[in-house]
């Protein structure tokens, strides 16, 4: 079994919950009541997404070759 790496982007919503998106998996989005719950839900969503790709015989993308950088600007 191969090791897969995924970046999870968390966005805090106005109601205090978190939206989790997985950029390497288009349309893979979930929610959580807090950061830990959002990460747990993202793990589950990724596993389901991968299972679906495998069932169709499709390649499984991941972020193992992706570099990440955050840029802050003053406006």
C-alpha distances in whole Angstrom, upper triangle without the diagonal:
4,7,9,13,16,20,21,25,27,31,34,36,39,39,37,34,31,29,25,24,21,22,19,19,23,24,22,24,25,28,28,32,31,28,26,26,25,22,21,22,20,17,18,19,16,13,16,16,13,13,16,15,12,15,17,15,16,14,12,14,14,17,15,18,21,23,25,29,32,35,38,41,45,47
4,6,10,13,17,19,23,25,29,32,34,38,38,35,32,29,27,24,22,19,19,16,17,20,23,20,23,24,27,27,31,30,27,25,25,24,21,21,21,19,16,17,18,15,13,16,16,12,14,16,15,13,16,18,15,15,12,10,12,11,13,11,14,17,20,22,26,28,32,35,38,42,43
4,7,10,14,16,20,22,26,29,31,35,35,33,30,26,25,21,20,16,18,15,16,20,22,19,21,22,24,25,28,27,24,22,23,22,18,18,19,17,14,16,17,13,13,16,15,12,15,17,16,15,18,20,18,17,14,11,11,9,11,9,13,15,17,19,22,25,29,32,35,38,40
4,7,10,13,16,19,23,26,28,32,32,30,27,23,22,18,16,13,14,11,12,16,18,15,18,19,21,22,26,24,21,20,21,19,16,16,17,14,12,14,14,10,11,14,13,10,13,15,14,14,17,18,17,15,12,9,8,6,8,7,11,12,15,16,20,22,26,29,32,35,37
4,7,10,13,16,20,23,25,29,30,27,24,21,19,15,14,11,12,9,11,15,17,15,16,18,20,21,24,22,19,18,19,17,14,15,16,13,11,14,14,10,12,15,14,12,15,17,16,16,20,21,19,17,14,11,9,6,5,5,9,9,12,13,16,19,22,25,28,32,34
4,6,10,13,16,19,22,26,26,24,21,17,16,12,10,7,8,7,9,12,14,11,13,14,16,18,21,19,16,16,17,14,11,13,14,10,9,12,12,9,11,14,12,12,15,17,15,17,20,20,20,17,15,11,9,6,5,7,10,9,12,11,15,17,20,23,26,29,31
4,7,10,13,16,19,23,24,21,19,15,13,10,8,6,7,8,10,12,14,12,12,14,15,16,19,17,14,15,16,13,11,13,14,10,11,14,13,11,14,16,14,15,18,19,18,20,23,23,23,20,18,14,12,8,7,9,11,9,10,9,12,13,17,19,22,26,27
4,6,10,13,16,19,20,18,15,11,10,6,6,5,7,9,10,12,13,10,10,10,12,13,16,14,11,12,13,9,8,11,11,7,9,12,11,10,13,15,14,15,18,19,19,21,23,24,24,22,20,16,14,11,10,13,15,13,13,12,14,14,17,19,22,25,27
4,7,10,13,16,18,16,13,10,8,6,5,6,8,11,12,13,13,11,10,11,11,12,15,13,11,13,13,10,9,13,12,10,12,15,13,13,16,18,16,18,21,22,21,24,26,26,27,24,22,19,16,14,12,16,17,14,14,12,13,12,15,17,19,22,23
4,7,9,13,14,12,10,6,6,5,7,9,11,14,15,15,15,13,10,10,9,10,12,10,8,10,11,8,8,12,11,10,13,15,14,14,18,19,18,20,23,23,24,26,28,29,29,27,25,22,20,17,16,19,20,18,18,15,15,14,17,17,20,22,23
4,6,10,11,10,8,5,5,7,8,12,13,17,17,17,15,14,11,11,9,10,12,10,9,13,13,10,11,15,14,13,16,18,16,17,21,21,20,23,26,26,26,29,30,31,32,29,28,25,22,20,19,22,23,20,20,17,17,15,17,17,19,21,21
4,7,8,6,6,5,7,9,12,15,17,20,20,20,18,17,14,12,10,10,10,9,9,12,12,10,13,16,15,14,18,19,18,20,23,24,23,26,28,28,29,32,33,34,35,32,31,28,26,24,23,25,27,24,23,20,20,17,19,18,20,21,22
4,5,5,5,6,7,11,13,17,18,22,21,20,18,17,14,12,10,10,10,10,11,15,14,12,15,17,16,16,20,20,19,21,24,24,24,27,29,29,30,32,34,34,36,33,32,29,28,26,25,28,29,26,26,23,23,20,22,21,22,23,23
4,5,7,9,11,14,17,20,22,25,25,24,22,21,17,16,13,13,12,12,14,17,17,15,18,20,19,20,23,24,23,25,28,28,27,30,32,32,33,36,37,37,39,37,36,33,31,30,29,32,33,30,29,26,26,23,24,22,23,24,23
4,6,9,11,15,17,21,23,27,26,25,22,21,17,15,12,11,9,11,13,16,15,14,18,19,18,19,22,23,22,24,27,27,27,30,32,31,33,36,37,37,39,37,37,34,32,30,30,33,34,31,31,28,28,25,26,25,27,27,27
4,7,10,13,16,20,22,25,25,24,22,21,17,15,11,10,7,7,10,13,12,12,15,17,16,17,20,21,21,23,25,26,26,29,31,31,32,35,36,37,38,36,35,32,31,29,28,30,32,29,29,26,26,23,25,24,25,26,26
4,7,10,13,17,19,22,22,21,19,17,13,11,7,6,5,6,8,11,9,8,12,13,12,14,17,17,17,19,22,22,22,25,27,27,29,31,32,33,35,33,32,29,28,26,25,28,30,27,27,24,25,23,25,24,26,27,28
4,6,10,13,16,19,18,18,16,14,11,9,6,5,6,6,6,10,9,6,9,12,10,11,14,15,14,16,19,20,20,22,24,25,26,28,30,30,32,30,29,26,24,22,21,24,26,23,24,21,21,20,22,22,24,26,26
4,7,10,13,16,15,15,12,11,7,6,4,7,9,9,9,12,10,7,10,12,10,9,13,14,12,14,17,17,17,20,22,22,23,25,27,27,29,26,26,23,21,20,19,22,24,21,22,19,20,19,21,22,24,26,26
4,7,10,12,12,12,11,8,6,5,6,8,11,11,9,11,10,6,7,10,8,6,10,11,10,11,14,15,14,17,19,19,20,22,24,25,26,23,22,19,18,16,16,19,21,18,19,17,18,17,20,21,24,26,27
4,6,9,8,9,8,6,4,7,9,11,15,14,12,14,13,10,10,12,10,8,11,12,10,10,14,14,12,15,18,17,18,20,22,22,23,21,20,17,15,13,13,17,18,16,17,15,17,17,19,21,23,26,27
4,6,6,7,8,6,7,9,12,14,17,17,14,15,15,11,11,13,11,8,10,12,9,8,12,13,11,12,15,15,15,18,20,20,21,18,16,13,11,10,10,13,15,13,15,13,16,17,20,22,24,27,28
4,5,6,8,8,9,12,15,17,21,20,17,19,19,15,14,16,15,11,13,15,13,11,15,15,13,14,17,17,16,19,21,20,21,17,16,13,10,9,9,12,13,11,13,12,14,15,18,20,23,26,27
4,6,9,9,11,14,17,19,23,22,20,20,20,17,15,17,16,12,13,15,13,10,13,14,11,11,15,15,13,16,18,18,17,14,12,9,6,6,6,10,11,9,12,13,16,17,20,23,26,29,30
4,6,6,9,12,15,18,22,22,20,20,19,16,15,16,14,11,12,13,10,8,11,11,8,9,12,12,10,13,16,15,16,12,11,9,7,8,10,13,14,13,16,16,19,20,23,26,28,31,32
4,6,8,12,16,19,22,23,21,22,21,17,17,18,16,13,15,15,12,11,14,13,10,12,15,13,12,16,17,16,17,14,13,12,10,11,13,16,17,15,18,18,20,21,23,26,28,31,31
4,6,9,13,16,20,21,20,21,19,16,16,17,14,12,14,14,10,11,14,12,9,12,15,13,13,17,18,17,19,16,16,14,13,14,15,19,20,18,21,20,22,22,25,27,29,31,31
4,7,11,14,17,18,17,17,16,13,13,14,11,8,10,10,7,7,10,10,7,10,13,12,12,15,17,17,18,16,16,13,12,12,14,17,19,17,20,19,21,22,24,26,29,31,32
4,7,11,14,15,14,15,13,10,11,12,9,7,11,11,8,9,12,12,10,14,16,15,16,19,20,20,22,20,19,17,16,15,16,19,21,19,21,19,21,21,24,25,27,30,30
4,7,11,12,12,13,10,7,9,10,6,6,10,9,7,10,12,12,12,15,17,16,18,20,21,22,24,22,22,19,18,17,18,21,24,22,23,21,23,23,25,26,29,31,31
4,7,9,9,11,8,5,9,10,7,8,11,11,10,13,15,15,15,18,20,20,22,24,25,26,28,26,26,22,22,20,21,24,26,24,25,22,24,23,25,26,28,30,30
4,5,7,8,5,4,8,8,7,9,11,12,12,14,16,17,18,20,22,22,24,26,27,28,30,28,28,25,24,22,22,25,27,25,26,23,25,23,26,26,29,31,31
4,7,8,6,7,10,11,10,12,15,15,15,18,20,20,21,24,25,26,28,30,31,32,34,32,32,28,27,26,25,28,30,28,29,26,27,25,28,27,30,31,32
4,6,5,6,9,10,10,12,14,15,16,18,20,21,22,24,26,27,28,30,32,33,34,32,32,28,27,25,24,26,29,26,26,23,24,22,25,25,27,29,30
4,5,5,6,9,10,10,12,14,15,16,18,20,21,22,24,26,27,28,30,32,33,31,29,26,24,22,21,23,25,23,23,20,21,19,22,22,25,27,28
4,5,5,6,9,10,11,13,14,15,17,19,20,21,23,25,26,27,29,31,32,30,29,25,24,21,21,23,25,24,24,21,23,22,25,25,28,30,32
4,5,5,6,9,10,11,12,14,16,17,18,20,21,23,24,26,27,29,30,29,28,25,24,22,22,24,27,25,26,23,25,24,27,27,30,32,33
4,5,5,6,9,10,10,12,14,15,16,18,20,21,22,24,26,27,28,26,26,22,21,19,19,21,24,22,23,20,22,21,24,25,28,30,31
4,5,5,6,9,10,10,12,14,15,16,18,20,21,22,24,26,27,25,24,20,19,17,16,18,21,20,20,18,20,20,23,24,28,30,31
4,5,5,6,9,10,11,13,14,16,17,19,20,21,23,25,26,25,24,20,20,18,18,20,23,22,23,22,24,24,27,28,31,34,35
4,5,5,6,9,10,11,12,14,15,17,18,20,21,23,24,23,23,19,19,18,18,21,24,22,24,22,24,24,27,28,31,34,35
4,5,5,6,9,10,10,12,14,15,16,18,20,21,22,21,20,16,16,14,15,17,20,19,20,19,21,21,25,26,29,32,33
4,5,5,6,9,10,11,12,14,15,16,18,20,21,20,19,15,15,13,14,16,19,19,21,20,22,23,26,28,31,34,36
4,5,5,6,9,10,11,13,14,15,17,19,20,19,19,16,16,15,17,19,22,22,24,23,26,26,30,31,34,37,38
4,5,5,6,9,10,11,12,14,15,17,18,17,17,14,14,14,16,18,21,20,23,22,25,25,28,30,33,35,36
4,5,5,6,9,10,11,12,14,16,16,15,14,11,11,10,12,15,18,17,20,19,23,23,27,29,32,35,36
4,5,5,6,9,10,11,12,14,15,14,14,11,12,12,15,16,20,20,22,22,26,27,30,32,36,38,40
4,5,5,6,9,10,11,13,14,14,14,12,14,14,17,19,22,22,25,25,28,29,32,34,37,40,41
4,5,5,6,9,10,11,13,11,12,9,11,12,15,17,19,19,22,23,26,27,30,32,35,38,39
4,5,5,6,9,10,10,9,9,7,9,10,14,15,18,18,22,22,26,27,31,33,36,39,40
4,5,5,6,9,10,10,11,9,12,14,17,19,21,22,25,26,30,31,34,37,40,43,44
4,5,5,6,9,9,11,10,13,15,18,20,22,23,26,27,30,31,34,37,40,43,43
4,5,5,6,5,7,7,10,12,16,18,20,20,24,25,28,30,33,36,38,42,42
4,5,5,6,8,8,11,14,17,18,21,22,26,27,30,32,35,38,41,44,45
4,6,8,11,11,15,17,21,22,24,25,29,30,34,35,38,41,44,47,48
4,5,9,11,14,17,21,22,24,25,28,30,33,35,38,41,43,46,47
4,7,9,13,16,19,20,22,23,27,29,32,34,37,40,43,46,47
4,6,9,13,16,18,19,20,24,26,29,31,34,37,39,43,43
4,6,10,13,14,15,17,20,22,26,28,31,34,37,40,41
4,7,10,12,13,14,18,20,23,26,29,32,35,38,39
4,7,9,10,11,15,16,20,22,25,28,31,34,36
4,6,8,8,12,13,17,19,23,26,29,32,34
4,5,5,8,10,13,16,19,22,25,29,31
4,6,8,11,14,18,21,24,27,31,33
4,7,10,13,17,20,23,26,30,32
4,6,10,13,16,20,22,26,28
4,7,10,13,17,20,23,25
4,7,10,13,17,20,22
4,6,10,13,17,19
4,7,10,13,16
4,7,10,13
4,7,10
4,6
4
